[in-house]
């Protein structure tokens, strides 16, 4: 199993947009939505990189492997 690559909030938001997610809320923690699977994903917006555990939870929620997530 591959390791997750740490990314910033901006990089994570770009990965979600490339996967087809649309930002539906912009206050506090932005929320991204994928209509095809009816999935909403809140994304923490803090300075620095997103913690690995949070990235793993987001990848799991997106139902993609670590490799697929890193390649987005």
Secondary structure, DSSP 8 states (H G I E B T S, - for coil): -------BHHHHHHHHHHTT-EEEE-SSS-EEEETTTTEEEE----SSB--HHHHHHHHHHHT--HHHHHH-
